[in-house]
Amino acid sequence: MLELSAEALREVLLARHDEESGTSRLWLRRVKVIGAFDLEAAHLKPRLRFENCEFPDLVNLAQMRGSALAFTGCRLSRRLHADQLSLSWNLELDRSRLQSGASIAGASIGGFLSLRRSTLQGGATAQPPRPALAVDVTEVGGDVYCGGLHCEGGARFMGAKIGGQLQLNEATFKAQLGDEPAKLPALGADRIQVGGTFFCGSGFEAVGEVRLMGAKVGGQLMLTEATLKATLREDGKLRPALAADAMEIGGDMYCGGISTEGEVRILGAKIGGQLNLHDANLRELDGPDGSPRPSFIADGAEIAGDLYGLNLSSQGEVRMLGAKVGGQMMLNGAKLEISPSPLASRSALDADGVEVSESLFCGDGFVAKGKVRLLGARVGGQLRLVDATLVSQDPSVSALDGDNLTVRGDMLCRGLVAHGPMRLPAARIEGQLSLAETVLRSEAAAPYALNLVAARVDELILAFAEIEGLVDLRNANVRSFWDAVDGGFAGQQPERLRLDGFRYEWLREPLDAASRLRWIAPSQAERHFPGVYAELAEAFRRVGHRGDARKVGIANERRARQDLPRLSPRKLWHDFLWLTVGYGYRNWLALFWVLGVIALGAALFALNEGSFIRTSSDAPPLEPVLYAIDTAVPVLQLGQTRTLAATDCMAWVEMGVALAGYALVAAVVAAAAGVFNRDQV
């Protein structure tokens, strides 16, 4: 290898050249430059290219101005200083080895910057620590090519401006050297601006934090099949694998097939296209204190297009509090799991307040081992949990929390298996809520298996394949209720049921009164709720089944009797009304009782005619039947009781017949007057 003095080379480069006949390009191959190669603040007119050269000493290009500069396949033993370098064309460092790194901060490059398949080492252990590659606040008019770059000690692109694309495919960035904690990120690119696409996939690997805080990418951000591994910071705290808070992307963010260990964070990010997490593998890392950390955080993120998480695998919490998705959110086939923890409230998916403009798909093999939270979420289309499996970390804690959830379309849970309570209080489902072939299991310690308290649903379908626990429908409002088919109930009926305040306009399958009374019986086990009977009776009346409505009304009164004290006047009155007029639903019974009383009284009067005396000179002869009618029916005046009087024991019989008649007439009048409100119950 030819050896060349750095001072001689500098003199050649800085010599005056004839603009017409002078050298416009200098190309040195396999040259070893001896001494410090110092071109600080120099102005170079020729384009300079070094190929397979060695620089054992300092290379200083700080504040240099020139047209183009290339170090291809070169070895630089000392750190390359190129801060505030200004080139009208390109800077190339391809296939070079920079043993102490390079600093190109504040540079201005009119063409492209290329570090393809170069190796940069060192820097992070220095005092103060410095990255192996520093491109802070550098402006590049064209593209930046770093494909295959290997950087040990971290790299920084803080505030850099790149007019074209940034290519980091197959690059490797390591934040730390040896076993010491990382002092710097593996890749720090806060506030970077990339006019085109930002490529960090296809073999990209970062051991340490990748920082894109406040970054702006005009095109796409490609992290497809990248590998990101978090490390401990110098203060002992765990760094995220990716920190991209407040990032803005004009196009899509592709993370398909990405593999991460540690937290992926895009708080408040704005993505102009879709966010693709298809086949991604996300794994949480516990902090030094043993506390688990989420694997993915997108709180407040705004995604203009779809969010694809098909077959996503996450060992750690996926959190999207208040995020907005302009298209669909697809998590079909995803596997979300949290590690066992004393914190039973931890969630596998925490999407409280999320807004999805179209549909949210969490079915087709979707598995969540940990709570799924959708508190206050809003879904513009369907919410599909078809063939999904939800397993609460603690069986007494909810598997699904959907308080105040709003779904503009259908919420389909066919084939859903939930190990833990399913909460949907105050939810608003404007389409169909289908729980057909659903399996809901909750422990005895859990207050319920299904909670729909105060929910509003257009059509509710309950056809459980298996149900263990209470189904709470208190104060829910449903336009159409469907729990039966072909004359019988569909699926397993809950053994415990709360229906007080439950309102429904239509029963799709009314069945008969006996079946429906068995259905509401569990809701009356602890105490009587007359409104439950009233709602059922009204539903029967809407479809013209007035006979069934009457049976429900009678059942309501019989259930009310059970809560009355023994031998109380009210209970005796209840029994009397049941026997005489069927609580007002069978007033014709009173006629038979009156006829019976008259017949009995007439028979006794006929056998004891001598016990009657005349009270008037014009009294007619005793007619036992007429006398009994005159006694039992006070509204009739047949002249018998007015002119004849019973004596001895017949006076007591007359009193008994009169009292029985009065009571029966009072019962009929009370029923006719609506005392029992039979049209409402």
Secondary structure, 3 states (H helix, E strand, C coil): CEEEEHHHHHHHHHCCCCCCCCCCEEEEECEEEECCEECCCCECCCEEEEECCEECCCEECCCCEECCEEEECCEECCCEECCCCEECCCEECCCCEECCCEECCCCEECCCEECCCCEEECCCCCCCCCCCEECCCCEECCCEECCCCEEECCEECCCCEECCCEECCCCEEECCCCCCCECCCCEECCCCEECCCEECCCCCEEECCEECCCCEECCCEECCCCEEECCEECCCCECCCEECCCCEECCCEECCCCEEECCEECCCCEECCCEECCCCEEECCCCCCCCCCCCEECCCCEECCCEECCCCEEECCEECCCCEECCCEECCCCEEECCCCCCCCCEEEECCCCEECCCEECCCCCEEECEEECCCCEECCCEECCCCEEECCCCCCCCEECCCCEECCCEECCCCEEECCEECCCCEEEEEEEEECCEEECCCCCCCCEECCCCEEEEEEEEECEEECEEECCCCEEEEEECEECCEECCECCCEEECCCCEEEEECCCCCHHHHHHHHHHHHCCCCCHHHHHHHHHHHHHCCCHHHHHHHHHHHHHHHHHCCCCCCHHHHHHHHHHHHHHHHCCCHHHHHHHHHHHHHHHHHHHHCHHHEEECCCCCCCCCHHHHHHHHHCCCCCCCHHHHEEECCHHHHHHHHHHHHHHHHHHHHHHHHCCCCCCCCC
